[in-house]
């Protein structure tokens, strides 16, 4: 008579096919939770919208001092300063939201004592990483659409509708890059318990060197060198070509080729840094310390 013995012990690490539906259900739970938290702070949401409108109003006044001939052409088309700057503002708004969400949501989990509890459950690290930013990623097309649509309505700006789909592809190409940077920031915050100031400085540096508010050509030479490898610069240039210049799909491939290596590198480094940070905190027994 033979006796079968069930295997006892931890299962091999990895992402199995059976784990995918469970992981997706957990991501949906993360999204539901974040949406409910956002809706519970309506005053903050209104203040954010009003602050954004104030920025647009100030930039519209600045735009009256700048001649369109001094701005670069996109697809052979001269654009107004408001058309030029709103695309940059939209991309930087997306970047700030995504970077802040990835970095601070994990810190918030640590401070309220749920990070350690989540990691004690059979929840994969990739689920935790993606879940922390899932609601922000899903809201990006809606936020950008409402923002650009409102500006077109109230400021009379026009966009090429055939550039909408190419723009979505470019946005999809830069999201992993921003997510990877956010994971690196999250790893630093989980390890050192601080980092919001550095995150603000880093976000501002990315924005100023991206050509969002001023043409890259008017910036100092060393900043122009940084701008050439800044993923925000590449994405903003691609969106301006598609939405303002009407180039459609013609130049999308070039921008994707530029963004893809940056996304692969940042996601890889961010994932590694976050895993090492969690491993260190577990080893030291300080995962729940804030």
C-alpha positions as a Markdown table, in Angstrom:
| # | Residue | x | y | z |
|---|---|---|---|---|
| 1 | Unk | 0.0 | 0.0 | 0.0 |
| 2 | Unk | 1.4 | 3.4 | -1.0 |
| 3 | Unk | 1.0 | 6.5 | 1.0 |
| 4 | Unk | 1.0 | 9.9 | -0.6 |
| 5 | Unk | 2.4 | 12.8 | 1.3 |
| 6 | Unk | 1.4 | 16.4 | 0.4 |
| 7 | Unk | 4.2 | 18.8 | 0.0 |
| 8 | Unk | 4.6 | 21.1 | 3.0 |
| 9 | Unk | 6.4 | 24.4 | 2.9 |
| 10 | Unk | 6.4 | 27.6 | 1.0 |
| 11 | Unk | 5.5 | 27.5 | -2.7 |
| 12 | Unk | 8.1 | 28.6 | -5.2 |
| 13 | Unk | 8.0 | 32.4 | -5.8 |
| 14 | Unk | 6.7 | 33.6 | -9.0 |
| 15 | Unk | 3.5 | 34.6 | -10.8 |
| 16 | Unk | 1.3 | 31.6 | -11.7 |
| 17 | Unk | -1.6 | 31.6 | -14.0 |
| 18 | Unk | -4.0 | 30.7 | -11.2 |
| 19 | Unk | -2.8 | 33.7 | -9.2 |
| 20 | Unk | -3.7 | 36.2 | -12.0 |
| 21 | Unk | -7.5 | 36.3 | -11.3 |
| 22 | Unk | -6.8 | 36.7 | -7.5 |
| 23 | Unk | -4.3 | 39.4 | -8.3 |
| 24 | Unk | -6.8 | 41.3 | -10.5 |
| 25 | Unk | -9.4 | 41.1 | -7.8 |
| 26 | Unk | -7.0 | 42.5 | -5.3 |
| 27 | Unk | -6.2 | 45.4 | -7.7 |
| 28 | Unk | -9.9 | 46.1 | -8.0 |
| 29 | Unk | -10.1 | 46.2 | -4.2 |
| 30 | Unk | -7.2 | 48.7 | -4.1 |
| 31 | Unk | -9.0 | 50.9 | -6.7 |
| 32 | Unk | -12.3 | 50.8 | -4.8 |
| 33 | Unk | -10.6 | 51.8 | -1.6 |
| 34 | Unk | -8.7 | 54.7 | -3.2 |
| 35 | Unk | -11.8 | 56.0 | -4.9 |
| 36 | Unk | -13.7 | 56.0 | -1.6 |
| 37 | Unk | -10.9 | 57.8 | 0.2 |
| 38 | Unk | -10.7 | 60.4 | -2.6 |
| 39 | Unk | -14.5 | 61.0 | -2.5 |
| 40 | Unk | -14.3 | 61.5 | 1.3 |
| 41 | Unk | -12.0 | 64.5 | 0.9 |
| 42 | Unk | -14.0 | 66.7 | -1.5 |
| 43 | Unk | -12.6 | 70.0 | -0.2 |
| 44 | Unk | -9.1 | 68.9 | -1.1 |
| 45 | Unk | -10.2 | 67.9 | -4.6 |
| 46 | Unk | -12.0 | 71.3 | -5.1 |
| 47 | Unk | -8.9 | 73.2 | -3.9 |
| 48 | Unk | -6.7 | 71.3 | -6.3 |
| 49 | Unk | -9.0 | 72.2 | -9.2 |
| 50 | Unk | -9.1 | 75.9 | -8.2 |
| 51 | Unk | -5.3 | 75.9 | -7.9 |
| 52 | Unk | -4.9 | 74.5 | -11.4 |
| 53 | Unk | -7.3 | 77.1 | -12.8 |
| 54 | Unk | -5.3 | 79.9 | -11.1 |
| 55 | Unk | -2.1 | 78.5 | -12.8 |
| 56 | Unk | -3.9 | 78.5 | -16.1 |
| 57 | Unk | -5.1 | 82.1 | -15.6 |
| 58 | Unk | -1.6 | 83.4 | -14.7 |
| 59 | Unk | 0.0 | 81.6 | -17.7 |
| 60 | Unk | -2.6 | 83.1 | -20.0 |
| 61 | Unk | -1.5 | 86.5 | -18.9 |
| 62 | Unk | 2.2 | 85.6 | -19.4 |
| 63 | Unk | 1.3 | 84.2 | -22.9 |
| 64 | Unk | 0.2 | 87.7 | -24.0 |
| 65 | Unk | 3.8 | 88.8 | -23.6 |
| 66 | Unk | 5.2 | 86.1 | -25.9 |
| 67 | Unk | 4.9 | 86.2 | -29.7 |
| 68 | Unk | 4.0 | 82.9 | -31.4 |
| 69 | Unk | 6.9 | 83.3 | -33.8 |
| 70 | Unk | 9.3 | 82.9 | -30.9 |
| 71 | Unk | 7.9 | 79.4 | -30.2 |
| 72 | Unk | 9.0 | 76.2 | -32.0 |
| 73 | Unk | 6.8 | 74.9 | -34.8 |
| 74 | Unk | 5.1 | 71.5 | -34.5 |
| 75 | Unk | 4.3 | 69.8 | -37.8 |
| 76 | Unk | 5.1 | 73.1 | -39.5 |
| 77 | Unk | 2.3 | 74.8 | -37.5 |
| 78 | Unk | 2.8 | 77.9 | -35.4 |
| 79 | Unk | 1.0 | 77.7 | -32.1 |
| 80 | Unk | 0.0 | 80.1 | -29.4 |
| 81 | Unk | 1.7 | 80.1 | -26.0 |
| 82 | Unk | -1.4 | 78.8 | -24.3 |
| 83 | Unk | -1.5 | 75.9 | -26.7 |
| 84 | Unk | 2.2 | 75.3 | -26.1 |
| 85 | Unk | 2.1 | 75.5 | -22.3 |
| 86 | Unk | -1.2 | 73.6 | -21.7 |
| 87 | Unk | 0.2 | 70.4 | -23.2 |
| 88 | Unk | 3.3 | 70.7 | -20.9 |
| 89 | Unk | 1.0 | 71.4 | -17.9 |
| 90 | Unk | -1.1 | 68.3 | -18.7 |
| 91 | Unk | 1.9 | 66.0 | -18.9 |
| 92 | Unk | 3.5 | 67.5 | -15.7 |
| 93 | Unk | 0.2 | 67.2 | -13.9 |
| 94 | Unk | 0.1 | 63.5 | -14.8 |
| 95 | Unk | 3.7 | 63.0 | -13.7 |
| 96 | Unk | 3.2 | 64.7 | -10.4 |
| 97 | Unk | 0.0 | 62.7 | -9.6 |
| 98 | Unk | 1.6 | 59.4 | -10.5 |
| 99 | Unk | 4.9 | 60.0 | -8.7 |
| 100 | Unk | 3.2 | 61.3 | -5.6 |
| 101 | Unk | 0.7 | 58.5 | -5.6 |
| 102 | Unk | 3.2 | 55.7 | -5.9 |
| 103 | Unk | 5.7 | 57.1 | -3.4 |
| 104 | Unk | 3.3 | 58.3 | -0.7 |
| 105 | Unk | 0.6 | 55.7 | -0.8 |
| 106 | Unk | 3.1 | 53.0 | 0.4 |
| 107 | Unk | 4.4 | 55.4 | 3.1 |
| 108 | Unk | 0.8 | 56.0 | 4.2 |
| 109 | Unk | 0.3 | 52.2 | 4.5 |
| 110 | Unk | 3.3 | 52.1 | 6.7 |
| 111 | Unk | 2.2 | 54.9 | 8.9 |
| 112 | Unk | -1.3 | 53.6 | 9.5 |
| 113 | Unk | 0.1 | 50.1 | 10.2 |
| 114 | Unk | -1.4 | 48.3 | 7.2 |
| 115 | Unk | 1.8 | 47.7 | 5.1 |
| 116 | Unk | 3.1 | 45.0 | 7.4 |
| 117 | Unk | -0.4 | 43.4 | 7.5 |
| 118 | Unk | -0.7 | 43.4 | 3.7 |
| 119 | Unk | 2.7 | 41.8 | 3.3 |
| 120 | Unk | 1.7 | 39.0 | 5.8 |
| 121 | Unk | -1.1 | 38.1 | 3.5 |
| 122 | Unk | -0.6 | 36.0 | 0.3 |
| 123 | Unk | -0.3 | 39.2 | -1.7 |
| 124 | Unk | 2.4 | 39.4 | -4.3 |
| 125 | Unk | 4.7 | 42.4 | -4.2 |
| 126 | Unk | 3.8 | 43.3 | -7.8 |
| 127 | Unk | 0.1 | 43.5 | -6.7 |
| 128 | Unk | 1.0 | 45.9 | -3.9 |
| 129 | Unk | 3.2 | 48.0 | -6.2 |
| 130 | Unk | 0.6 | 48.2 | -9.0 |
| 131 | Unk | -2.3 | 48.5 | -6.6 |
| 132 | Unk | -0.8 | 51.6 | -5.0 |
| 133 | Unk | -1.0 | 53.5 | -8.3 |
| 134 | Unk | -3.9 | 51.7 | -10.1 |
| 135 | Unk | -6.5 | 54.3 | -9.4 |
| 136 | Unk | -4.2 | 57.1 | -10.6 |
| 137 | Unk | -3.2 | 55.2 | -13.7 |
| 138 | Unk | -6.9 | 54.6 | -14.6 |
| 139 | Unk | -7.8 | 58.3 | -14.0 |
| 140 | Unk | -5.0 | 59.7 | -16.1 |
| 141 | Unk | -6.9 | 59.7 | -19.5 |
| 142 | Unk | -10.0 | 61.1 | -17.8 |
| 143 | Unk | -8.0 | 63.9 | -16.0 |
| 144 | Unk | -6.1 | 64.9 | -19.2 |
| 145 | Unk | -9.3 | 64.8 | -21.3 |
| 146 | Unk | -11.3 | 67.0 | -18.9 |
| 147 | Unk | -8.3 | 69.4 | -18.5 |
| 148 | Unk | -7.6 | 69.9 | -22.2 |
| 149 | Unk | -11.3 | 69.9 | -23.1 |
| 150 | Unk | -12.0 | 72.6 | -20.6 |
| 151 | Unk | -9.2 | 74.7 | -21.9 |
| 152 | Unk | -10.4 | 74.3 | -25.5 |
| 153 | Unk | -13.9 | 75.3 | -24.4 |
| 154 | Unk | -12.9 | 78.4 | -22.4 |
| 155 | Unk | -9.8 | 79.6 | -24.2 |
| 156 | Unk | -10.7 | 78.7 | -27.7 |
| 157 | Unk | -7.8 | 76.4 | -28.3 |
| 158 | Unk | -8.0 | 73.8 | -31.0 |
| 159 | Unk | -6.5 | 70.3 | -31.2 |
| 160 | Unk | -6.2 | 67.8 | -34.0 |
| 161 | Unk | -8.7 | 65.0 | -33.2 |
| 162 | Unk | -6.6 | 62.5 | -35.3 |
| 163 | Unk | -3.9 | 63.0 | -32.7 |
| 164 | Unk | -5.9 | 61.7 | -29.8 |
| 165 | Unk | -5.1 | 58.0 | -30.3 |
| 166 | Unk | -1.4 | 58.6 | -31.0 |
| 167 | Unk | -1.3 | 60.7 | -27.8 |
| 168 | Unk | -2.8 | 57.9 | -25.8 |
| 169 | Unk | -0.1 | 55.5 | -27.0 |
| 170 | Unk | 2.6 | 58.0 | -26.0 |
| 171 | Unk | 1.0 | 58.4 | -22.6 |
| 172 | Unk | 0.9 | 54.6 | -22.2 |
| 173 | Unk | 4.7 | 54.5 | -23.0 |
| 174 | Unk | 5.7 | 57.0 | -20.4 |
| 175 | Unk | 3.5 | 55.7 | -17.5 |
| 176 | Unk | 5.8 | 52.7 | -16.8 |
| 177 | Unk | 8.8 | 55.1 | -16.7 |
| 178 | Unk | 7.1 | 57.4 | -14.1 |
| 179 | Unk | 5.9 | 54.3 | -12.2 |
| 180 | Unk | 9.5 | 53.1 | -12.0 |
| 181 | Unk | 10.7 | 56.5 | -10.7 |
| 182 | Unk | 7.9 | 56.4 | -8.2 |
| 183 | Unk | 9.0 | 53.0 | -6.9 |
| 184 | Unk | 12.5 | 54.3 | -6.4 |
| 185 | Unk | 11.1 | 57.2 | -4.4 |
| 186 | Unk | 8.9 | 54.8 | -2.4 |
| 187 | Unk | 11.9 | 52.6 | -1.6 |
| 188 | Unk | 13.7 | 55.7 | -0.2 |
| 189 | Unk | 10.7 | 56.8 | 1.8 |
| 190 | Unk | 10.1 | 53.3 | 3.3 |
| 191 | Unk | 13.8 | 53.1 | 4.2 |
| 192 | Unk | 14.4 | 56.6 | 5.6 |
| 193 | Unk | 10.9 | 57.5 | 6.6 |
| 194 | Unk | 11.3 | 60.9 | 4.9 |
| 195 | Unk | 11.7 | 62.1 | 1.4 |
| 196 | Unk | 8.7 | 64.3 | 0.6 |
| 197 | Unk | 11.0 | 67.3 | 0.3 |
| 198 | Unk | 13.4 | 65.5 | -2.1 |
| 199 | Unk | 10.4 | 64.2 | -4.1 |
| 200 | Unk | 9.1 | 67.8 | -4.5 |
| 201 | Unk | 12.5 | 69.0 | -5.7 |
| 202 | Unk | 12.9 | 66.1 | -8.1 |
| 203 | Unk | 9.5 | 66.6 | -9.6 |
| 204 | Unk | 10.2 | 70.3 | -10.0 |
| 205 | Unk | 13.5 | 69.6 | -11.7 |
| 206 | Unk | 11.9 | 67.2 | -14.1 |
| 207 | Unk | 9.2 | 69.8 | -14.9 |
| 208 | Unk | 11.6 | 72.7 | -15.4 |
| 209 | Unk | 13.9 | 70.7 | -17.7 |
| 210 | Unk | 11.1 | 69.3 | -19.7 |
| 211 | Unk | 10.3 | 72.3 | -21.9 |
| 212 | Unk | 6.8 | 72.4 | -20.5 |
| 213 | Unk | 6.7 | 76.1 | -19.8 |
| 214 | Unk | 9.4 | 77.4 | -22.0 |
| 215 | Unk | 11.1 | 76.1 | -25.2 |
| 216 | Unk | 14.0 | 73.9 | -24.5 |
| 217 | Unk | 16.2 | 76.1 | -26.8 |
| 218 | Unk | 16.0 | 79.1 | -24.4 |
| 219 | Unk | 17.3 | 77.0 | -21.4 |
| 220 | Unk | 21.0 | 76.9 | -20.4 |
| 221 | Unk | 23.1 | 74.4 | -22.4 |
| 222 | Unk | 23.6 | 72.0 | -19.5 |
| 223 | Unk | 19.8 | 71.9 | -18.9 |
| 224 | Unk | 19.3 | 71.3 | -22.6 |
| 225 | Unk | 21.5 | 68.2 | -22.3 |
| 226 | Unk | 19.4 | 66.9 | -19.4 |
| 227 | Unk | 16.2 | 67.7 | -21.3 |
| 228 | Unk | 17.3 | 65.4 | -24.1 |
| 229 | Unk | 17.1 | 62.4 | -21.8 |
| 230 | Unk | 14.1 | 63.6 | -19.8 |
| 231 | Unk | 11.1 | 61.3 | -20.4 |
| 232 | Unk | 8.7 | 64.2 | -19.9 |
| 233 | Unk | 10.5 | 66.2 | -22.7 |
| 234 | Unk | 10.0 | 63.3 | -25.1 |
| 235 | Unk | 6.3 | 62.8 | -24.1 |
| 236 | Unk | 5.5 | 66.5 | -24.3 |
| 237 | Unk | 7.2 | 66.8 | -27.7 |
| 238 | Unk | 5.2 | 63.8 | -28.9 |
| 239 | Unk | 1.9 | 65.1 | -27.7 |
| 240 | Unk | 2.5 | 68.6 | -29.2 |
| 241 | Unk | 3.4 | 67.0 | -32.5 |
| 242 | Unk | 0.2 | 64.9 | -32.5 |
| 243 | Unk | -2.4 | 67.3 | -31.0 |
| 244 | Unk | -1.0 | 70.7 | -32.2 |
| 245 | Unk | 1.0 | 69.8 | -35.3 |
| 246 | Unk | -1.4 | 67.2 | -36.7 |
| 247 | Unk | 1.4 | 64.7 | -37.4 |
| 248 | Unk | -0.8 | 61.8 | -36.3 |
| 249 | Unk | 1.0 | 58.5 | -36.3 |
| 250 | Unk | 3.9 | 59.8 | -38.3 |
| 251 | Unk | 6.2 | 60.6 | -35.4 |
| 252 | Unk | 4.8 | 58.3 | -32.7 |
| 253 | Unk | 7.3 | 55.5 | -33.5 |
| 254 | Unk | 10.3 | 57.8 | -32.9 |
| 255 | Unk | 9.0 | 58.9 | -29.5 |
| 256 | Unk | 8.2 | 55.3 | -28.5 |
| 257 | Unk | 11.7 | 54.2 | -29.4 |
| 258 | Unk | 13.1 | 57.0 | -27.2 |
| 259 | Unk | 10.7 | 56.2 | -24.3 |
| 260 | Unk | 10.8 | 52.4 | -24.3 |
| 261 | Unk | 14.5 | 52.0 | -23.0 |
| 262 | Unk | 13.9 | 54.6 | -20.3 |
| 263 | Unk | 10.7 | 52.8 | -19.2 |
| 264 | Unk | 12.5 | 49.4 | -19.1 |
| 265 | Unk | 15.4 | 50.8 | -17.1 |
| 266 | Unk | 13.3 | 52.7 | -14.6 |
| 267 | Unk | 10.8 | 50.0 | -14.0 |
| 268 | Unk | 13.7 | 47.5 | -13.5 |
| 269 | Unk | 15.6 | 49.8 | -11.1 |
| 270 | Unk | 12.4 | 50.8 | -9.2 |
| 271 | Unk | 11.3 | 47.2 | -8.7 |
| 272 | Unk | 14.7 | 46.2 | -7.5 |
| 273 | Unk | 15.0 | 49.1 | -5.1 |
| 274 | Unk | 11.6 | 48.5 | -3.7 |
| 275 | Unk | 12.2 | 44.8 | -3.1 |
| 276 | Unk | 15.6 | 45.5 | -1.5 |
| 277 | Unk | 14.0 | 48.1 | 0.8 |
| 278 | Unk | 11.3 | 45.7 | 1.9 |
| 279 | Unk | 13.9 | 43.0 | 2.5 |
| 280 | Unk | 16.0 | 45.3 | 4.6 |
| 281 | Unk | 13.0 | 46.4 | 6.7 |
| 282 | Unk | 11.9 | 42.8 | 7.2 |
| 283 | Unk | 15.4 | 41.8 | 8.2 |
| 284 | Unk | 15.7 | 44.7 | 10.7 |
| 285 | Unk | 12.1 | 44.1 | 12.0 |
| 286 | Unk | 11.3 | 47.8 | 11.3 |
| 287 | Unk | 8.7 | 47.4 | 8.5 |
| 288 | Unk | 6.0 | 48.7 | 10.8 |
| 289 | Unk | 8.1 | 51.5 | 12.3 |
| 290 | Unk | 7.2 | 55.0 | 11.2 |
